[in-house]
Amino acid sequence: MATLADIAVSGAINLLSAFIFLLAFAILRLQPFNDRVYFPKWYLKGLRSSPSRSGAFVRRVVNLDFRSYIRFLNWMPEALKMPEPELIDHAGLDSAVYLRIYLMGLKIFVPITFLAWAILVPVNYTNDALEAAKMVANVTASDIDKLSISNIPLKSQRFWTHIVMAYAFTFWTCYVLLREYEKVASMRLQFLSSERRRPDQFTVLVRNVPPDPDETVSELVEHFFLVNHPDHYLTHRVVCNANKLASLVKKKKKKQNWLDYYQLKYSRDQSQRPQMKTGFLGLWGGKVDAIDYHISEIEKLSEEIEEETKRVLKDPKSIMPAAFVSFKTRWGAAVCAQTQQSRNPTLWLTEWAPEPRDVYWQNLAIPYMSLKVKRLIIGVAFFFLTFFFMIPIASVQALASIEGIEKRAPFLKSVIEIKFIKSVIQGFLPGIALKLFLIFLPTILMIMSKFEGFVSLSSLERRSATRYYIFLIINVFLGSILTGAAFDQLNAFINQSANEIPKTIGVAVPMKATFFITYIMVDGWAGIAGEILMLKPLVLYHLKNFFLVKTEKDREEAMDPGSLGFNTGEPRIQLYFLLGLVYATVTPVLLPFIIIFFAFAFAVFRHQIINVYNQEYESGAAFWPDVHGRVITALVISQLALMGLMSTKEAAQSTPFLIALPVLTIWFHRFCNGRHKSAFVKYPLQEAMMKDTLERARDPNFNLKAYLQSAYVHPVFKGGDDDIDEDDLLSGKMETESVLVPTKRQSRRNTPAPSKISGGSSPSLPETVKNGEP
């Protein structure tokens, strides 16, 4: 079990690592040849030019202004200077609200820390229960545990202090949550009302369009909306299955990159043409001329792309029973997206369309009726992944300890008994082992989310984040506590009666605070400092710049600004909320480490959002209800954990007073959702009408149809050398151009007279249809 000395060693290692990362970042960011790595956002916005285009060669590579090195930490105050409204304009609402999660952590835990250290730490420390337990039950404990609730004897009246503090911490947390929910909801509505025109404001995604033997999907969609939304329907774009075509285009692009590399290599040394092996990863197979080989491969792929393009355009089976339907006004889109369209609730399903950048096109080709089956399969798979993952995590944590190493490698006993080595193993190794073990988990969870069929990147990230959070609760939090308690107290379990075991567990759970302190320092201190260094993007950029870059366009494509990564970052933040709330009343010594994480991470990620990250989409902070719900979950878990701990302390008179806490917390959560959640899932018709009215007054002649016509064209059909000509794309082959066609249905009960597919305006309906007559 880690002692104060072990924690000090771990803190020194992690602080030194963080300092080295920050120092390396401060030096590397000043070098001109790294400018595109550490300031890519400004290049993408066209507000920054390369400093390496002119001047002496040395000055184009190395910064010789030594005064700038003296101010190497000035990035921190610069990151904090930009006001929040300007930050929203610069990076979007999603990024600004994401940073508010860190601010919310500081708002919650700074007052809680002062209160806990002023009241609970003295109450815990002025007891000697652990010393007595060591003599009676041979229970192990460290100096840190003496500052926890474990050091209070059974049936003590001092437990009333912890109960009162639990109420205080709960009320304060709920107050902050309510204020933040109100603030973010207001920011979202203001953002939507002040935001410039976007295609998704006028567009609805329609799924599960019923088959019709007489009409194509495009004709059916047009006729349905002309009849049911005659005054507001504008145009539509049917969804096609172009996944294979997209795969071929992506493959060709990779081949083109390799061709550029070999041609650049040959241009630098023309004494010998580059050779390559055609086998797996170029490790075996016959040697061929690399340039000629890739030229021939690209030609073959171009032919395949052309054939697949014709198939997608002509084959009716490539048209999916779904479409992006656009309306003349936001009000019309809001009515359609938020109402039931058909008597049959499983047909003509509508939802707000994601913004074009947010669409995950591969999943639009999945039949809607198969989504339930896919999600059931993934639910079962996630269940087994979560619970079977606990076995290797417990094994790794057992090995990453003095006892585990001595058992598996007894010949190292003399080495690990050295005081410094022992401190490193107990204070640093468990945290780094757990972090390394979780590296590939987000990728696995994202693959599972994609299999489920979500049609937007934001929904994929939110689902993956939810699963990651559940995994962290079960495996990292509960798994570490239970397995850790079992391993640390195994000897005590064997040598005492069964009815004493729950009491031992009640004492042991707070003792895991030392493990979580080491984890916070590894992940929340050194890990965050490593984030700002951006070592991987730095190396990849210079490799691409050396081997592939020939033009400024190539250099721009070589940049990898990345994004926030909500699916990985937000669950990690929530783990710190969980640890802070659980240990606030149990082991308050952990709280300062939590505060350092929130403050440091806020500064780092604010810098990254301003200078580096290029967000893939803008959801208008639609993720906030999830953030709120997870903090509430952490609060309830902390209350239940305290109730369970109190029950082992024989505090029969005081424990019942805790029962009201989870009930009040859940009621508060329902109240907040009832009051504010609708702002994140619905668009008020009043706001939509106001926005439409203002826009018509300011720009009455704006051609909305032309603006929306190609907004939801599959990316493979626009931009690039392999793409379909726009005239072909919008021709009758895709069934979406304004071509006069008579209806093919046998009955015209629900169909207007000759219609225009995706016409700029709805044709006049016959009087019989307008009056509802057959």
ZAMARGU-4260 file (C-alpha; in steps of 0.2 Angstrom, whole numbers, plus 5000, padded with zeros to 4 digits):
<rodrens>
0) 5000/5000/5000 | 5007/5017/4995 | 5013/5028/5009 | 5015/5047/5009 | 5033/5044/5004
5) 5027/5034/4989 | 5014/5047/4984 | 5028/5060/4985 | 5039/5050/4974 | 5025/5048/4962
10) 5021/5066/4962 | 5039/5071/4959 | 5040/5059/4944 | 5024/5066/4936 | 5028/5084/4940
15) 5045/5081/4932 | 5037/5073/4917 | 5024/5087/4915 | 5038/5100/4916 | 5048/5091/4903
20) 5033/5090/4891 | 5029/5108/4894 | 5047/5114/4892 | 5049/5104/4876 | 5032/5111/4870
25) 5037/5129/4874 | 5053/5127/4863 | 5046/5117/4849 | 5031/5129/4846 | 5043/5143/4844
30) 5052/5135/4829 | 5046/5141/4812 | 5046/5123/4805 | 5034/5118/4818 | 5022/5132/4815
35) 5009/5122/4806 | 5009/5108/4820 | 5006/5120/4834 | 4995/5133/4826 | 4985/5124/4812
40) 4969/5131/4816 | 4975/5149/4811 | 4981/5142/4794 | 4965/5133/4791 | 4956/5150/4794
45) 4968/5158/4782 | 4974/5170/4796 | 4992/5164/4797 | 5005/5162/4784 | 5021/5151/4785
50) 5036/5160/4793 | 5048/5149/4783 | 5045/5156/4766 | 5058/5170/4766 | 5074/5175/4775
55) 5090/5165/4778 | 5089/5146/4779 | 5093/5145/4798 | 5080/5158/4802 | 5067/5148/4792
60) 5071/5133/4803 | 5076/5139/4820 | 5070/5154/4830 | 5085/5164/4834 | 5076/5177/4845
65) 5082/5172/4862 | 5070/5184/4871 | 5056/5173/4865 | 5063/5158/4875 | 5063/5168/4891
70) 5044/5170/4889 | 5041/5152/4886 | 5026/5150/4897 | 5017/5165/4890 | 5005/5153/4881
75) 4995/5151/4897 | 4990/5169/4899 | 4987/5170/4881 | 4976/5155/4881 | 4965/5163/4895
80) 4964/5180/4887 | 4951/5177/4873 | 4933/5181/4880 | 4920/5167/4879 | 4909/5176/4865
85) 4925/5178/4854 | 4929/5160/4858 | 4912/5154/4852 | 4914/5164/4836 | 4932/5157/4834
90) 4929/5139/4838 | 4911/5136/4840 | 4899/5133/4854 | 4903/5114/4856 | 4921/5119/4860
95) 4917/5133/4872 | 4904/5123/4882 | 4916/5108/4883 | 4928/5120/4892 | 4914/5124/4904
100) 4915/5106/4910 | 4932/5110/4917 | 4926/5127/4925 | 4911/5118/4932 | 4923/5105/4940
105) 4933/5120/4948 | 4916/5128/4954 | 4911/5112/4963 | 4927/5106/4970 | 4936/5122/4976
110) 4923/5126/4989 | 4921/5108/4994 | 4940/5106/4996 | 4941/5121/5008 | 4926/5115/5018
115) 4932/5097/5019 | 4950/5102/5024 | 4944/5114/5036 | 4931/5102/5045 | 4933/5084/5040
120) 4952/5082/5039 | 4954/5088/5058 | 4939/5077/5063 | 4947/5062/5054 | 4964/5065/5060
125) 4961/5067/5078 | 4956/5048/5081 | 4966/5032/5082 | 4954/5019/5075 | 4967/5012/5062
130) 4980/5010/5075 | 4968/4999/5086 | 4963/4990/5070 | 4981/4986/5066 | 4983/4978/5083
135) 4967/4968/5083 | 4964/4963/5065 | 4981/4965/5056 | 4973/4978/5044 | 4986/4987/5034
140) 4985/5006/5033 | 4995/5021/5027 | 4997/5039/5034 | 4985/5045/5021 | 4972/5033/5028
145) 4973/5042/5045 | 4966/5058/5036 | 4951/5048/5030 | 4934/5042/5038 | 4942/5025/5041
150) 4951/5033/5056 | 4935/5036/5065 | 4930/5022/5078 | 4913/5012/5077 | 4897/5020/5083
155) 4906/5037/5085 | 4896/5053/5086 | 4908/5061/5074 | 4899/5053/5059 | 4886/5066/5060
160) 4899/5078/5054 | 4901/5068/5038 | 4882/5067/5036 | 4881/5086/5037 | 4895/5088/5025
165) 4887/5076/5013 | 4871/5086/5013 | 4882/5102/5010 | 4892/5095/4996 | 4876/5088/4988
170) 4867/5105/4989 | 4882/5114/4982 | 4884/5102/4968 | 4866/5103/4963 | 4866/5122/4964
175) 4881/5123/4952 | 4873/5110/4940 | 4857/5120/4940 | 4866/5136/4936 | 4877/5128/4922
180) 4862/5119/4915 | 4852/5136/4914 | 4868/5145/4907 | 4872/5132/4893 | 4853/5131/4888
185) 4853/5150/4886 | 4869/5150/4877 | 4862/5136/4865 | 4846/5146/4861 | 4856/5162/4859
190) 4869/5153/4847 | 4855/5145/4837 | 4846/5162/4835 | 4861/5172/4831 | 4870/5159/4820
195) 4872/5162/4802 | 4862/5152/4789 | 4866/5133/4789 | 4858/5119/4778 | 4853/5108/4794
200) 4842/5122/4800 | 4831/5119/4785 | 4833/5101/4782 | 4825/5085/4790 | 4831/5067/4788
205) 4817/5056/4783 | 4819/5037/4786 | 4810/5021/4783 | 4801/5027/4767 | 4788/5014/4763
210) 4791/5005/4746 | 4779/5009/4732 | 4778/4998/4716 | 4773/5012/4705 | 4785/5026/4711
215) 4804/5028/4714 | 4809/5033/4732 | 4813/5051/4725 | 4795/5052/4717 | 4787/5045/4733
220) 4796/5057/4744 | 4792/5072/4734 | 4773/5068/4732 | 4772/5064/4751 | 4779/5081/4756
225) 4770/5091/4742 | 4753/5084/4749 | 4757/5085/4768 | 4768/5101/4768 | 4763/5110/4753
230) 4767/5127/4758 | 4784/5124/4765 | 4792/5109/4756 | 4806/5115/4745 | 4818/5101/4738
235) 4825/5084/4743 | 4840/5073/4741 | 4838/5054/4741 | 4851/5044/4751 | 4861/5032/4740
240) 4873/5018/4745 | 4890/5024/4739 | 4900/5015/4752 | 4909/5004/4740 | 4913/5019/4728
245) 4919/5029/4743 | 4931/5014/4748 | 4938/5014/4730 | 4941/5032/4730 | 4949/5031/4747
250) 4960/5017/4741 | 4965/5027/4725 | 4970/5042/4736 | 4982/5031/4746 | 4989/5024/4730
255) 4991/5042/4724 | 5001/5047/4740 | 5013/5032/4737 | 5015/5037/4719 | 5019/5055/4724
260) 5031/5049/4737 | 5041/5038/4724 | 5041/5051/4711 | 5048/5064/4724 | 5061/5051/4729
265) 5066/5048/4711 | 5067/5067/4707 | 5079/5069/4721 | 5090/5054/4715 | 5088/5049/4697
270) 5102/5037/4697 | 5090/5022/4700 | 5072/5021/4699 | 5063/5016/4716 | 5059/4997/4718
275) 5046/4989/4729 | 5039/4972/4733 | 5021/4968/4729 | 5017/4957/4744 | 5009/4960/4761
280) 5016/4977/4768 | 5030/4977/4755 | 5039/4963/4765 | 5039/4950/4751 | 5034/4946/4734
285) 5042/4950/4717 | 5051/4967/4715 | 5044/4979/4703 | 5046/4997/4697 | 5037/5007/4711
290) 5032/5021/4700 | 5025/5011/4685 | 5016/4999/4698 | 5007/5013/4706 | 5002/5021/4690
295) 4995/5005/4683 | 4986/5002/4700 | 4978/5019/4699 | 4972/5017/4681 | 4964/5000/4687
300) 4956/5009/4701 | 4950/5023/4690 | 4941/5011/4679 | 4933/5002/4694 | 4927/5019/4701
305) 4919/5023/4684 | 4910/5007/4683 | 4904/5008/4701 | 4899/5026/4698 | 4888/5021/4684
310) 4880/5007/4695 | 4876/5019/4709 | 4868/5031/4697 | 4858/5018/4687 | 4854/5004/4700
315) 4838/5007/4709 | 4844/4995/4723 | 4858/5008/4727 | 4844/5021/4732 | 4840/5019/4751
320) 4822/5022/4758 | 4828/5038/4766 | 4831/5056/4760 | 4836/5073/4766 | 4821/5084/4764
325) 4823/5103/4764 | 4810/5116/4768 | 4808/5135/4763 | 4808/5140/4781 | 4816/5134/4798
330) 4798/5134/4805 | 4792/5122/4792 | 4808/5111/4795 | 4804/5112/4814 | 4786/5106/4812
335) 4791/5091/4801 | 4806/5086/4812 | 4796/5086/4828 | 4779/5079/4823 | 4773/5061/4817
340) 4771/5061/4799 | 4760/5045/4796 | 4746/5035/4804 | 4759/5021/4805 | 4772/5027/4818
345) 4785/5016/4810 | 4785/5024/4793 | 4790/5041/4787 | 4801/5044/4803 | 4808/5061/4804
350) 4822/5069/4814 | 4833/5085/4812 | 4846/5082/4799 | 4864/5083/4805 | 4874/5097/4798
355) 4883/5091/4782 | 4900/5090/4791 | 4892/5079/4805 | 4884/5066/4793 | 4892/5049/4795
360) 4888/5043/4777 | 4892/5025/4779 | 4878/5021/4791 | 4865/5030/4780 | 4865/5014/4769
365) 4860/5003/4784 | 4841/4998/4783 | 4832/5006/4797 | 4823/4990/4802 | 4840/4981/4806
370) 4846/4995/4818 | 4836/4987/4833 | 4845/4970/4830 | 4862/4978/4828 | 4860/4988/4844
375) 4854/4972/4853 | 4870/4963/4847 | 4881/4977/4853 | 4872/4979/4870 | 4876/4960/4873
380) 4894/4962/4867 | 4897/4977/4878 | 4890/4968/4893 | 4903/4954/4891 | 4917/4966/4886
385) 4914/4976/4902 | 4913/4962/4914 | 4927/4951/4906 | 4939/4966/4905 | 4939/4966/4924
390) 4949/4950/4925 | 4964/4957/4916 | 4963/4974/4924 | 4963/4965/4941 | 4978/4954/4936
395) 4988/4969/4930 | 4985/4979/4946 | 4990/4964/4956 | 5006/4962/4946 | 5009/4981/4947
400) 5012/4979/4966 | 5026/4974/4977 | 5018/4958/4982 | 5014/4954/4964 | 5031/4956/4958
405) 5039/4946/4972 | 5027/4932/4968 | 5030/4932/4949 | 5049/4936/4949 | 5056/4932/4966
410) 5074/4935/4960 | 5070/4954/4959 | 5065/4954/4978 | 5082/4962/4983 | 5080/4976/4970
415) 5062/4981/4973 | 5065/4982/4992 | 5077/4997/4989 | 5067/5012/4996 | 5066/5022/4980
420) 5062/5008/4968 | 5049/5002/4981 | 5041/5020/4981 | 5041/5020/4962 | 5032/5003/4961
425) 5019/5008/4974 | 5016/5026/4969 | 5018/5026/4950 | 5017/5009/4942 | 4999/5005/4946
430) 4992/5021/4939 | 5003/5020/4923 | 4998/5001/4921 | 4980/5005/4921 | 4982/5020/4909
435) 4991/5009/4897 | 4978/4995/4898 | 4965/5007/4893 | 4973/5014/4877 | 4964/5004/4864
440) 4947/5004/4873 | 4940/5020/4865 | 4944/5013/4848 | 4934/4997/4852 | 4919/5007/4858
445) 4919/5018/4843 | 4919/5003/4831 | 4904/4996/4841 | 4895/5013/4840 | 4897/5013/4821
450) 4890/4996/4820 | 4875/5001/4829 | 4871/5013/4814 | 4871/5031/4821 | 4870/5043/4806
455) 4880/5057/4813 | 4898/5059/4820 | 4891/5068/4836 | 4879/5054/4840 | 4893/5041/4837
460) 4904/5051/4849 | 4890/5053/4862 | 4885/5035/4862 | 4904/5030/4863 | 4906/5042/4877
465) 4891/5034/4887 | 4899/5017/4885 | 4916/5023/4890 | 4909/5031/4906 | 4900/5015/4911
470) 4916/5005/4908 | 4926/5017/4919 | 4913/5016/4933 | 4913/4997/4933 | 4931/4993/4929
475) 4941/5007/4934 | 4932/5013/4949 | 4922/4998/4956 | 4934/4986/4949 | 4949/4994/4957
480) 4941/4996/4974 | 4935/4978/4975 | 4950/4969/4968 | 4961/4981/4977 | 4952/4978/4994
485) 4953/4960/4991 | 4971/4959/4987 | 4976/4971/5001 | 4966/4963/5015 | 4967/4945/5010
490) 4976/4940/5025 | 4963/4949/5036 | 4949/4940/5027 | 4957/4923/5030 | 4960/4925/5049
495) 4943/4932/5054 | 4925/4927/5055 | 4913/4929/5041 | 4903/4943/5049 | 4918/4954/5051
500) 4922/4954/5033 | 4910/4968/5028 | 4917/4979/5042 | 4935/4976/5035 | 4929/4980/5017
505) 4921/4996/5024 | 4938/5001/5031 | 4947/4995/5015 | 4937/5005/5002 | 4944/5022/5008
510) 4961/5015/5007 | 4961/5014/4988 | 4962/5033/4988 | 4981/5031/4987 | 4979/5021/4971
515) 4967/5034/4963 | 4979/5048/4968 | 4993/5040/4958 | 4981/5038/4944 | 4976/5056/4944
520) 4994/5061/4944 | 4998/5050/4929 | 4983/5053/4919 | 4978/5071/4924 | 4995/5079/4926
525) 5008/5071/4915 | 4995/5065/4903 | 4987/5082/4900 | 5005/5089/4898 | 5008/5076/4885
530) 4992/5081/4876 | 4999/5099/4873 | 5016/5092/4866 | 5007/5083/4852 | 5021/5072/4849
535) 5012/5060/4837 | 5006/5074/4825 | 5023/5082/4826 | 5032/5067/4820 | 5019/5063/4807
540) 5019/5080/4800 | 5037/5081/4797 | 5037/5063/4789 | 5024/5069/4777 | 5032/5085/4774
545) 5048/5076/4769 | 5042/5062/4759 | 5025/5068/4751 | 5024/5087/4751 | 5027/5095/4734
550) 5014/5110/4735 | 5006/5121/4748 | 4990/5111/4746 | 5000/5095/4751 | 5008/5104/4765
555) 4990/5109/4771 | 4984/5091/4770 | 4999/5086/4780 | 4993/5095/4795 | 4983/5085/4808
560) 4975/5097/4819 | 4963/5084/4827 | 4948/5088/4837 | 4942/5088/4855 | 4938/5069/4855
565) 4922/5070/4865 | 4921/5051/4866 | 4937/5050/4875 | 4939/5066/4884 | 4922/5069/4892
570) 4921/5052/4901 | 4939/5055/4908 | 4933/5071/4915 | 4918/5062/4922 | 4929/5050/4931
575) 4937/5064/4940 | 4920/5071/4945 | 4916/5053/4952 | 4932/5052/4962 | 4930/5069/4969
580) 4912/5067/4974 | 4915/5049/4982 | 4931/5054/4991 | 4925/5071/4997 | 4918/5065/5013
585) 4928/5049/5014 | 4946/5054/5010 | 4947/5073/5007 | 4966/5072/5004 | 4962/5067/4986
590) 4953/5083/4982 | 4968/5095/4979 | 4974/5083/4966 | 4957/5084/4957 | 4958/5103/4958
595) 4975/5104/4950 | 4969/5092/4936 | 4954/5104/4932 | 4964/5120/4932 | 4978/5113/4922
600) 4967/5104/4909 | 4957/5120/4907 | 4972/5130/4902 | 4979/5116/4891 | 4963/5113/4881
605) 4959/5131/4880 | 4975/5133/4871 | 4972/5118/4860 | 4955/5124/4855 | 4961/5141/4851
610) 4976/5136/4841 | 4975/5118/4836 | 4959/5108/4836 | 4948/5110/4820 | 4931/5103/4826
615) 4923/5091/4814 | 4905/5097/4817 | 4895/5109/4827 | 4880/5102/4837 | 4876/5117/4847
620) 4881/5109/4864 | 4868/5095/4862 | 4879/5084/4873 | 4876/5095/4889 | 4861/5084/4896
625) 4873/5069/4895 | 4886/5079/4905 | 4873/5084/4918 | 4867/5066/4919 | 4884/5059/4922
630) 4888/5071/4936 | 4871/5067/4944 | 4876/5048/4943 | 4892/5051/4951 | 4883/5061/4965
635) 4871/5046/4968 | 4886/5034/4968 | 4895/5044/4981 | 4879/5045/4992 | 4876/5026/4991
640) 4895/5022/4994 | 4894/5033/5010 | 4878/5024/5016 | 4887/5007/5013 | 4902/5013/5022
645) 4892/5020/5037 | 4883/5004/5039 | 4900/4995/5042 | 4903/5008/5055 | 4888/5003/5066
650) 4881/5021/5064 | 4863/5015/5066 | 4856/5031/5072 | 4865/5043/5059 | 4865/5032/5043
655) 4846/5033/5040 | 4848/5052/5037 | 4857/5048/5021 | 4843/5039/5013 | 4835/5056/5008
660) 4850/5061/4998 | 4849/5050/4983 | 4830/5053/4982 | 4832/5072/4982 | 4846/5071/4969
665) 4836/5060/4957 | 4821/5072/4960 | 4833/5087/4956 | 4839/5078/4940 | 4821/5076/4934
670) 4817/5094/4938 | 4832/5100/4928 | 4828/5089/4913 | 4810/5094/4913 | 4815/5113/4914
675) 4829/5113/4902 | 4832/5097/4892 | 4819/5102/4878 | 4831/5116/4873 | 4844/5103/4868
680) 4832/5091/4858 | 4819/5103/4851 | 4819/5119/4842 | 4806/5131/4848 | 4794/5136/4834
685) 4794/5154/4841 | 4812/5155/4838 | 4811/5148/4821 | 4798/5160/4816 | 4808/5175/4822
690) 4823/5169/4813 | 4814/5167/4797 | 4805/5184/4798 | 4822/5193/4801 | 4830/5184/4787
695) 4817/5188/4775 | 4818/5206/4780 | 4836/5207/4778 | 4839/5196/4762 | 4822/5194/4753
700) 4830/5189/4737 | 4841/5175/4743 | 4840/5159/4733 | 4838/5146/4746 | 4835/5132/4734
705) 4852/5134/4726 | 4860/5135/4743 | 4852/5119/4749 | 4853/5109/4732 | 4870/5102/4735
710) 4872/5103/4753 | 4868/5085/4756 | 4877/5077/4741 | 4888/5062/4746 | 4906/5068/4748
715) 4912/5056/4736 | 4902/5065/4722 | 4910/5082/4725 | 4927/5089/4725 | 4942/5079/4718
720) 4947/5071/4702 | 4936/5055/4703 | 4920/5064/4707 | 4905/5064/4696 | 4902/5080/4686
725) 4889/5091/4695 | 4878/5091/4679 | 4878/5072/4680 | 4875/5071/4698 | 4860/5083/4697
730) 4853/5074/4682 | 4837/5063/4681 | 4849/5048/4684 | 4849/5053/4702 | 4831/5056/4702
735) 4832/5073/4711 | 4833/5086/4697 | 4818/5098/4692 | 4811/5087/4678 | 4793/5086/4674
740) 4786/5069/4677 | 4769/5063/4678 | 4764/5052/4693 | 4765/5034/4690 | 4754/5029/4705
745) 4738/5020/4700 | 4728/5031/4713 | 4730/5050/4714 | 4721/5051/4730 | 4737/5058/4739
750) 4746/5064/4724 | 4745/5081/4716 | 4744/5084/4698 | 4760/5083/4687 | 4774/5087/4700
755) 4792/5093/4699 | 4804/5082/4708 | 4813/5093/4720 | 4806/5109/4712 | 4810/5126/4718
760) 4792/5128/4724 | 4777/5117/4726 | 4766/5116/4711 | 4748/5122/4713 | 4737/5108/4720
765) 4721/5103/4712 | 4706/5110/4722 | 4700/5093/4726 | 4716/5089/4734 | 4717/5105/4743
770) 4699/5102/4750 | 4704/5084/4755 | 4692/5077/4742 | 4697/5061/4732
</rodrens>
